[in-house]
Amino acid sequence: MNVKSIGKNYFYNILLMVFNTSFPLLTAPYISRVLGAENLGVVNYSYSIVVMFAIFGAFGIPVYGMREISRVKDQDEINLIVSKLFKFSIIMSLALIPIYLFISLNFFDKQTMYSLLIMTVIIIFTPFSFEWFFIGKENFRIVTIRSVFVKIVAFIIMLIFIKNSSHYLIYSGILAFSQVSTYLVTFFASKKLWKKVHVKMKEVKKLLIHLLPFFLTLLIASLFTVFDKILVGIFLDKTSVALYFRNRQITMLAIGLTTALVRVLAPRLSSLYKTDKDEYLKVLKFSFNFLILFTVPAIFGFISLGSDILYIFGGDEFVGGYSSFILLSFWMIFASLNVFLDNQIGIPNNKEKITTITTIIVAISLITLSSFFTPRYGIVGSSFALLSAEALGFIYQFSYYKMKGFIKFKIFDDSFIKVFIASVIMFLTIEQVSIYISTYLMIKVISLMILGIIVYFIALLIIRHEVWKQLIEVSKLLLRRNK
């Protein structure tokens, strides 16, 4: 069967990830100023708790399902796999709903409780999230277009109905609507590609053994993707939650953009590892270079423009989170590299155990460090804890794969050094030029971003960065249609 080109998949995957990640950011300038940091923090805090429960409902299916679908070509087998996973997810969600409602009604203040109750629908519809199916099939076009449409509709509804700070519960409802609609979009789009078959409970129960390692990995991972926000809510106030949440949203958007190709290539690499090791290693090196090419300059860009970016997305209240934002900018590179190691080395080589150990290291480190630093240093302490924990996880995972021979290249090679030099040149240029720009803040930031990008790539060309040659060679390899 013909597969979509990497170029098209990359475009659609970026578009999907941008809208899924940036939807709160696109609404941020309006929502932050209307609701205020405290009420926005209530919604952010509630959403973090809902995400934790949704992870239990999914029970590792997104990662396991993606891998299985990418490996299977027989339609009958696809039908069986999807039917079993869908039934299992429904059972998990039905079991979680009463627990979620009990906790929501008994352990939170009224503001948070009402927000949690509104978001119950996210738990109910978690089984209908089929994004993993399309990742496995390397098919992003239909689901991306429909998901983008849902986000745009949600944004319009937001502008119409949210008018003052008391409308934070309406915002909770709109976020829930957006999430559930995206789930249903992926589900109905997938129905053309598989048929439901009868599955006995005995077969569904057998899935537990296969899904458990993936679930534990995602659960532990959630401790440093979600639980740190919950800890901020426990140790600090709702305003701090809003500031920290906003910093995480912006940096997560950057991570989503820089790791989009890594995720797109994951199914292809699983296949290449079994059929052509040389091709696999070539694509692996290209993917790493691509990741570094965009992550390093993003850090320098955030350092230079951080205060202005936070003001644009939140106003004066959110500029106070600048120090936390800078620390999270450095966290970004370790998070991106861990995504690379998980998706392009761990999954193709069936090294889920290493991924699990890594996430345990990060989770334990994060909880320990956050419990110490957050009460003492606020969200700066939380950001430092996250940066340190992610770095420890990367050191362990990279060292293991390097020692076992899965990685045959160096990180700090000539390519990395040239990227660093070009990023410094970009940073110094932005800092110098920004002194002479006094126009509207939004125009100033956009102008400096464009200038920075141009300077960065010109610098790469001047110092003869090798990624350009690799980009052409590997693109020819990957854009070829296969059977």
Stockholm file with secondary structure:
# STOCKHOLM 1.0

chainA/1-483         MNVKSIGKNYFYNILLMVFNTSFPLLTAPYISRVLGAENLGVVNYSYSIVVMFAIFGAFGIPVYGMREISRVKDQDEINLIVSKLFKFSIIMSLALIPIYLFISLNFFDKQTMYSLLIMTVIIIFTPFSFEWFFIGKENFRIVTIRSVFVKIVAFIIMLIFIKNSSHYLIYSGILAFSQVSTYLVTFFASKKLWKKVHVKMKEVKKLLIHLLPFFLTLLIASLFTVFDKILVGIFLDKTSVALYFRNRQITMLAIGLTTALVRVLAPRLSSLYKTDKDEYLKVLKFSFNFLILFTVPAIFGFISLGSDILYIFGGDEFVGGYSSFILLSFWMIFASLNVFLDNQIGIPNNKEKITTITTIIVAISLITLSSFFTPRYGIVGSSFALLSAEALGFIYQFSYYKMKGFIKFKIFDDSFIKVFIASVIMFLTIEQVSIYISTYLMIKVISLMILGIIVYFIALLIIRHEVWKQLIEVSKLLLRRNK
#=GR chainA/1-483 SS CCCCCHHHHHHHHHHHHHHHHHHHHHHHHHHHHHHHHHHHHHHHHHHHHHHHHHHHHHTTHHHHHHHHHHHCCCHHHHHHHHHHHHHHHHHHHHHHHHHHHHHHHHSSCHHHHHHHHHTHHHHHTGGGCCHHHHHHHTCCHHHHHHHHHHHHHHHHHHHHHCCSGGGHHHHHHHHHHHHHHHHHHHHHHHTTTCCCCCCCHHHHHHHHHHHHHHHHHHHHHHHHHTHHHHHHHHHSCHHHHHHHHHHHHHHHHHHHHHTHHHHHHHHHHHHHHHHCHHHHHHHHHHHHHHHHHHHHHHHHHHHHHHHHHHHHHHCHHHHTTHHHHHHHHHHHHHHHHHHHHIIIIITTTTCHHHHHHHHHHHHHHHHHHHHHHHHHHHHHHHHHHHHHHHHHHHHHHHHHHHHTTSCCSCSSSHHHHHHHHHHHHHHHHHHHHHTTCCSCHHHHHHHHHHHHHHHHHHHHHHTTCTHHHHHHHHHHHHSSCCC
#=GC SS_cons         CCCCCHHHHHHHHHHHHHHHHHHHHHHHHHHHHHHHHHHHHHHHHHHHHHHHHHHHHHTTHHHHHHHHHHHCCCHHHHHHHHHHHHHHHHHHHHHHHHHHHHHHHHSSCHHHHHHHHHTHHHHHTGGGCCHHHHHHHTCCHHHHHHHHHHHHHHHHHHHHHCCSGGGHHHHHHHHHHHHHHHHHHHHHHHTTTCCCCCCCHHHHHHHHHHHHHHHHHHHHHHHHHTHHHHHHHHHSCHHHHHHHHHHHHHHHHHHHHHTHHHHHHHHHHHHHHHHCHHHHHHHHHHHHHHHHHHHHHHHHHHHHHHHHHHHHHHCHHHHTTHHHHHHHHHHHHHHHHHHHHIIIIITTTTCHHHHHHHHHHHHHHHHHHHHHHHHHHHHHHHHHHHHHHHHHHHHHHHHHHHHTTSCCSCSSSHHHHHHHHHHHHHHHHHHHHHTTCCSCHHHHHHHHHHHHHHHHHHHHHHTTCTHHHHHHHHHHHHSSCCC
//
